[in-house]
Amino acid sequence: MSVRQKRIDQAAVEADFFHIRDVLTADERATLERVRDFLDREVRPGANERWAAEESPLHLRDRIRELNITGTYADDPSVAPRSYLLTGMIGMEMARVDPSFATFFGVHGGLGMGSIRECGSDEQKERWLPSMVRWERIGAFGLTEPLVGSGTAGGLTTTARREGDTWVLNGEKKWIGNATFADLVVIWARDEADNQVKGFVVEQGTPGFTPERLRQKISLRGVHNAHIVLDDVRVPEENRLQRANSFRDTARVLKTTRGGVAWSATGCAMGAYEAARAYAVEREQFGRPIGGFQLVQDLLSRMLGNITACQAMVMRMAELHDQDKLNDAQAALAKMFCTTRMRETVAWAREVFGGNGILLEYDVARFFADAEALYSYEGTRDMNSLIVGRACTGFSAFV
């Protein structure tokens, strides 16, 4: 082993420079290692090929179920109790290998199941969540619309009209992950009677519900996003989420998932950094590895600094969540900060590769492209900054 190799810090190699995994208990670390092994064996191979072919990892649903990491103990007693810290680290590890896989998993377990968990009655949770834990039913979350993204709180155009014990939904949704194959899609619509946003679980195959897959994306190509048309879709009252009576209830779901995106962004940055670091110690120019040049080392140091700062923030966010102290503005700051630092980091990582950085075979191109979707969804950077700004000043600057 050369002198240069002896000086390598393994924590820097794995983008865990401040040893954040050591914060977990022994049992939690064992769970995380089990997930990491699954990702290395089942997800990493073929990730680039699935991305290029726009294939969703549906074939892994049985293997995911075996991991026993979907949902919570409250959803089904078969699920081992899990802290928000461990849940966040699992999401970070998924995105570190494949952000598309992390999003596929998160839409089901976070947005879909989270809507039912936060806004459903006890009967509804018992009816749907155990089968979703087992991946017998896959969930999706329909909020964003073709003409309404950031303005969903006050401008949702999809409508719900009650007729006896049935609700009639009309409108359109866009960018809805998993919706082309999901068994249950939570549709958020404005009640024509009281103008409040309510949630409805629409089952796949319901007449008038038409999801069309969006193609030719340049980001998260392994996620099937859909444009949904709702044409007089009839949903029974028993499928209306009983604890969703205004957009404030929707926001309870988004607070948790927004924090999840911060973890995913941190993982995406880690994956890009690791690819760049490995390339830098092998790629030679001017008779030596490019990792030995000051400019490349500066890029790697800045990347590792961004990642470490994000890890510290999301760890503290998870601690607050475990203590039931996390508020909307804190989750918004984490999403805003971590996705911004991720975007910066993946660009530096691609820079290390030079021209090779635009080839899928080197992995970094996938992280570079996928970062753009993470940066935009679950609230843009600008909207999240205004949530934080409102907490700072007491003034709402949304309009």
LUMZA-585660 format. One line per 2 residues: their letters; for each residue x, y, z of C-alpha. Coordinates in Angstrom, 3 decimals. Example, Ala and Ser with C-alpha at 12.3 -4.5 7.8 and 13.67 -1.06 7.14 Angstrom:
2
AS) 12.300 -4.500 7.800 | 13.670 -1.060 7.140
This chain:
399
MS) 0.000 0.000 0.000 | 1.394 3.396 -0.942
VR) 1.888 6.290 1.456 | -0.919 8.140 -0.336
QK) -3.348 5.286 0.196 | -2.485 4.944 3.883
RI) -3.633 8.503 4.481 | -7.134 7.923 3.131
DQ) -9.793 8.385 5.818 | -12.487 5.741 5.374
AA) -15.096 8.108 6.828 | -14.307 10.517 4.005
VE) -14.524 7.707 1.454 | -18.073 6.895 2.624
AD) -19.145 10.542 2.972 | -19.685 10.021 6.717
FF) -16.895 12.310 7.840 | -18.421 13.076 11.254
HI) -19.497 9.432 11.826 | -23.236 10.057 11.903
RD) -24.019 6.336 11.797 | -22.443 6.019 15.236
VL) -25.398 7.933 16.681 | -27.650 4.939 16.005
TA) -28.077 2.114 18.485 | -26.527 -1.257 17.713
DE) -29.914 -2.642 16.590 | -30.526 0.396 14.383
RA) -27.094 0.065 12.790 | -27.837 -3.586 12.062
TL) -31.070 -2.579 10.317 | -29.258 0.086 8.322
ER) -26.559 -2.374 7.270 | -29.239 -4.811 6.146
VR) -30.769 -2.075 3.984 | -27.363 -1.075 2.602
DF) -26.662 -4.678 1.667 | -30.026 -4.905 -0.120
LD) -29.317 -1.698 -2.020 | -25.866 -2.876 -3.097
RE) -27.148 -6.281 -4.226 | -30.568 -5.473 -5.664
VR) -30.748 -1.775 -6.549 | -27.297 -0.590 -7.562
PG) -26.856 -3.199 -10.338 | -28.925 -2.046 -13.280
AN) -29.750 1.390 -11.823 | -28.366 3.173 -14.881
ER) -30.116 0.792 -17.263 | -33.477 1.259 -15.510
WA) -32.956 5.023 -15.567 | -32.241 5.013 -19.305
AE) -35.231 2.748 -20.034 | -37.603 4.688 -17.710
ES) -38.320 1.531 -15.723 | -39.768 1.599 -12.217
PL) -38.372 -0.945 -9.696 | -41.714 -2.719 -9.256
HL) -39.973 -6.062 -9.562 | -38.404 -5.471 -6.138
RD) -41.632 -5.091 -4.166 | -41.365 -8.600 -2.639
RI) -37.758 -8.018 -1.602 | -38.668 -4.644 -0.115
RE) -41.390 -6.285 1.949 | -38.837 -8.685 3.401
LN) -36.821 -5.736 4.742 | -39.710 -4.822 7.102
IT) -38.997 -1.090 6.825 | -42.277 0.096 5.263
GT) -44.701 2.003 7.445 | -44.725 2.183 11.225
YA) -45.613 -0.012 14.185 | -48.923 1.915 14.393
DD) -49.739 0.845 10.828 | -49.194 -2.823 11.565
PS) -47.758 -4.545 14.678 | -45.466 -6.591 12.416
VA) -43.387 -3.461 11.775 | -40.577 -2.999 14.276
PR) -40.689 0.377 16.057 | -38.354 2.809 14.303
SY) -37.102 6.287 15.143 | -37.341 9.176 12.692
LL) -33.543 9.228 12.755 | -33.288 5.647 11.487
TG) -36.080 6.239 8.979 | -34.243 9.284 7.668
MI) -30.952 7.449 7.370 | -32.649 4.638 5.461
GM) -34.025 7.192 2.998 | -30.593 8.798 2.733
EM) -28.976 5.455 1.933 | -31.588 4.738 -0.744
AR) -30.938 8.054 -2.474 | -27.195 7.546 -2.123
VD) -27.578 4.531 -4.434 | -30.559 5.545 -6.598
PS) -32.732 8.655 -6.058 | -35.412 7.152 -8.329
FA) -35.713 4.139 -6.029 | -35.825 6.406 -2.975
TF) -38.669 8.405 -4.533 | -40.585 5.276 -5.594
FG) -40.348 4.021 -2.000 | -41.102 7.411 -0.459
VH) -44.215 8.107 -2.521 | -45.730 4.852 -1.313
GG) -44.500 4.774 2.281 | -44.382 8.517 2.924
LG) -47.008 10.365 0.899 | -49.507 7.587 0.219
MG) -49.415 5.822 3.562 | -48.681 9.054 5.409
SI) -51.908 10.645 4.145 | -53.955 7.731 5.450
RE) -52.003 7.579 8.704 | -52.362 11.314 9.406
CG) -55.825 11.956 7.987 | -57.701 8.662 7.992
SD) -60.119 7.327 10.603 | -59.168 4.297 12.677
EQ) -61.334 2.133 10.411 | -59.654 3.495 7.273
KE) -56.182 2.933 8.692 | -57.095 -0.641 9.572
RW) -58.628 -1.159 6.122 | -55.674 0.025 4.055
LP) -52.401 0.376 5.934 | -51.562 -3.268 6.806
SM) -51.824 -4.314 3.137 | -49.697 -1.303 2.160
VR) -47.067 -2.310 4.712 | -46.885 -5.670 2.912
WE) -46.789 -3.994 -0.554 | -49.953 -5.855 -1.510
RI) -51.348 -2.426 -2.337 | -49.191 0.446 -3.568
GA) -50.103 4.050 -2.800 | -49.755 7.414 -4.529
FG) -50.471 11.039 -3.643 | -52.290 13.442 -5.980
LT) -51.965 17.114 -5.037 | -50.130 19.035 -7.792
EP) -52.114 20.086 -10.857 | -51.129 21.106 -14.409
LV) -51.778 24.777 -13.634 | -51.332 24.703 -9.848
GS) -48.054 23.812 -8.138 | -46.864 26.220 -5.472
GT) -50.345 27.712 -5.110 | -52.121 24.543 -3.995
AG) -53.035 25.888 -0.548 | -55.385 28.497 -2.003
GL) -55.747 27.666 -5.668 | -56.589 23.978 -6.007
TT) -58.938 23.570 -8.987 | -59.896 19.889 -8.682
TA) -63.378 19.834 -7.172 | -65.415 17.466 -5.020
RR) -69.208 17.563 -4.938 | -71.206 15.452 -2.509
EG) -74.245 13.543 -3.749 | -75.711 11.542 -0.878
DT) -73.102 9.027 0.264 | -70.967 9.600 -2.844
WV) -68.464 12.278 -3.836 | -67.974 13.292 -7.464
LN) -64.439 14.422 -8.352 | -63.529 16.485 -11.409
GE) -60.211 17.978 -12.415 | -56.641 17.112 -13.308
KK) -53.449 16.216 -11.473 | -49.875 16.210 -12.749
WI) -46.504 14.763 -11.716 | -48.160 12.093 -9.565
GN) -45.531 9.455 -8.820 | -46.546 5.755 -8.933
AT) -50.050 6.696 -10.119 | -49.964 4.605 -13.298
FA) -49.786 1.379 -11.280 | -50.831 2.392 -7.740
DL) -53.781 0.552 -6.215 | -54.769 3.528 -4.047
VV) -54.305 7.174 -5.058 | -55.018 9.912 -2.513
IW) -56.634 12.772 -4.443 | -56.851 16.202 -2.813
AR) -59.818 18.244 -4.020 | -61.699 21.391 -3.030
DE) -65.167 20.761 -1.622 | -67.643 22.877 -3.614
AD) -69.846 23.268 -0.537 | -67.377 24.808 1.949
NQ) -64.360 25.562 -0.314 | -62.092 23.444 1.913
VK) -59.490 20.939 0.684 | -60.353 17.328 1.443
GF) -58.673 13.990 0.719 | -60.192 11.040 -1.145
VV) -58.777 7.560 -1.702 | -59.450 6.591 -5.307
EQ) -58.966 2.942 -6.190 | -57.265 2.025 -9.455
GT) -59.801 1.225 -12.152 | -62.503 3.563 -10.845
PG) -64.514 4.829 -13.865 | -63.464 8.310 -14.955
FT) -60.019 8.034 -13.363 | -57.428 8.110 -16.164
PE) -53.681 8.245 -15.379 | -51.381 8.830 -18.353
RL) -47.660 8.324 -17.881 | -45.394 11.322 -18.458
RQ) -42.441 10.427 -20.650 | -39.182 11.942 -21.876
KI) -38.226 13.272 -18.437 | -34.615 14.208 -17.757
SL) -34.839 13.568 -14.010 | -35.944 10.617 -11.852
RG) -36.615 8.590 -14.963 | -37.048 5.481 -12.815
VH) -40.208 6.999 -11.317 | -43.459 6.715 -13.252
NA) -45.161 10.113 -12.957 | -48.668 10.540 -14.273
HI) -51.003 13.192 -15.586 | -54.381 12.223 -14.140
VL) -57.754 13.232 -15.558 | -60.735 12.921 -13.182
DD) -64.008 12.973 -15.077 | -67.008 12.540 -12.750
VR) -65.065 10.062 -10.633 | -67.434 8.717 -7.998
VP) -65.910 7.955 -4.595 | -67.923 6.622 -1.636
EE) -68.017 8.659 1.566 | -66.222 5.783 3.281
NR) -63.186 6.590 1.077 | -63.060 10.238 2.117
LQ) -60.242 10.709 4.615 | -62.214 11.519 7.737
RA) -59.571 13.701 9.388 | -58.768 15.826 6.322
NS) -60.991 18.888 6.489 | -58.711 21.693 5.246
FR) -55.323 22.264 3.653 | -53.840 22.442 7.157
DT) -54.441 18.706 7.385 | -52.642 18.159 4.083
AR) -49.753 20.189 5.501 | -49.343 17.651 8.326
VL) -48.412 15.071 5.726 | -46.145 17.453 3.828
KT) -44.185 18.399 6.954 | -42.980 14.837 7.344
TR) -42.343 14.165 3.667 | -40.615 17.538 3.172
GG) -38.153 16.453 5.827 | -37.783 13.169 3.956
VA) -36.733 15.046 0.822 | -33.992 16.738 2.840
WS) -32.660 13.294 3.745 | -32.927 12.163 0.109
AT) -31.107 15.261 -1.089 | -28.303 14.534 1.346
GC) -28.108 10.968 0.038 | -28.079 12.117 -3.590
AM) -25.166 14.439 -2.810 | -23.359 11.562 -1.077
GA) -23.766 9.302 -4.099 | -22.385 11.956 -6.440
YE) -19.472 12.721 -4.122 | -18.551 9.057 -3.709
AA) -18.537 8.552 -7.464 | -16.333 11.644 -7.925
RA) -13.905 10.656 -5.173 | -13.489 7.136 -6.562
YA) -12.887 8.541 -10.044 | -10.393 11.120 -8.774
VE) -8.070 8.539 -7.230 | -8.049 6.381 -10.372
RE) -8.196 8.792 -13.297 | -4.725 9.896 -14.383
QF) -3.676 13.036 -16.239 | -0.209 14.523 -16.560
GR) 1.218 11.274 -15.201 | -0.629 11.198 -11.871
PI) -4.144 10.678 -10.442 | -6.228 13.837 -10.703
GG) -7.053 13.428 -7.006 | -3.540 14.619 -6.295
FQ) -4.181 18.063 -7.786 | -5.200 20.978 -5.568
LV) -8.203 22.052 -7.636 | -9.767 18.585 -7.509
QD) -9.093 18.226 -3.797 | -10.750 21.603 -3.233
LL) -13.876 20.396 -5.047 | -13.982 17.203 -2.980
SR) -13.516 19.160 0.252 | -16.342 21.529 -0.600
ML) -18.612 18.608 -1.484 | -17.842 16.841 1.773
GN) -18.461 20.060 3.690 | -21.897 20.479 2.109
IT) -22.800 16.877 2.838 | -21.651 17.067 6.448
AC) -23.597 20.285 7.066 | -26.743 18.690 5.616
QA) -26.270 15.560 7.698 | -26.022 17.638 10.862
MV) -29.213 19.528 10.016 | -31.321 16.497 9.142
MR) -30.096 14.615 12.199 | -31.268 17.435 14.464
MA) -34.522 17.633 12.493 | -35.108 13.928 13.168
EL) -34.420 14.400 16.868 | -37.027 17.166 17.017
HD) -39.467 14.951 15.131 | -38.901 12.084 17.561
QD) -39.666 14.555 20.387 | -42.799 15.787 18.539
KL) -41.274 19.283 18.401 | -40.682 19.646 14.658
ND) -42.616 22.499 13.055 | -43.397 23.340 9.431
AQ) -40.755 26.057 9.148 | -37.995 23.786 10.440
AA) -38.894 21.080 7.907 | -39.047 23.752 5.190
LA) -35.585 25.057 6.099 | -34.143 21.544 5.949
KM) -35.683 20.931 2.529 | -34.566 24.326 1.215
FC) -31.009 24.118 2.545 | -30.258 20.485 1.757
TT) -31.594 20.550 -1.795 | -29.681 23.747 -2.524
RM) -26.436 22.282 -1.194 | -27.173 19.048 -3.082
RE) -27.555 20.909 -6.362 | -24.223 22.602 -5.771
TV) -22.543 19.342 -4.798 | -23.689 17.262 -7.774
AW) -22.474 20.001 -10.125 | -19.026 19.930 -8.541
AR) -19.038 16.127 -8.717 | -19.858 16.197 -12.418
EV) -17.047 18.723 -12.889 | -14.503 16.260 -11.503
FG) -15.332 13.863 -14.342 | -14.869 16.352 -17.144
GN) -16.455 15.012 -20.336 | -17.014 11.579 -18.780
GI) -19.447 13.229 -16.380 | -22.197 13.211 -18.989
LL) -22.020 9.439 -19.522 | -24.397 7.225 -17.521
EY) -21.760 4.538 -17.076 | -19.976 6.781 -14.566
DV) -23.118 7.172 -12.360 | -22.588 10.862 -11.619
AR) -24.742 11.939 -14.589 | -27.724 10.179 -13.023
FF) -27.250 11.936 -9.679 | -26.713 15.244 -11.477
AD) -29.994 14.879 -13.396 | -32.040 13.440 -10.530
AE) -31.060 16.329 -8.269 | -33.212 18.660 -10.353
AL) -36.432 16.886 -9.382 | -35.486 16.716 -5.700
YS) -34.750 20.430 -5.814 | -38.249 21.153 -7.165
YE) -40.740 18.779 -5.571 | -42.311 18.955 -2.101
GT) -42.210 22.732 -2.399 | -39.679 24.691 -4.443
RD) -36.713 26.357 -2.780 | -38.476 29.727 -3.078
MN) -41.707 28.553 -1.442 | -39.880 26.853 1.396
SL) -37.804 29.986 1.946 | -41.044 31.966 2.316
IV) -42.309 29.522 4.930 | -39.095 30.149 6.849
GR) -39.355 33.888 6.196 | -42.845 33.939 7.667
AC) -41.463 32.308 10.817 | -38.759 34.991 10.947
TG) -41.025 38.011 10.480 | -44.620 37.025 11.157
FS) -45.569 38.287 7.680 | -46.827 36.018 4.898
AF) -45.180 36.929 1.582 | -46.727 34.193 -0.576
V) -48.764 36.631 -2.651
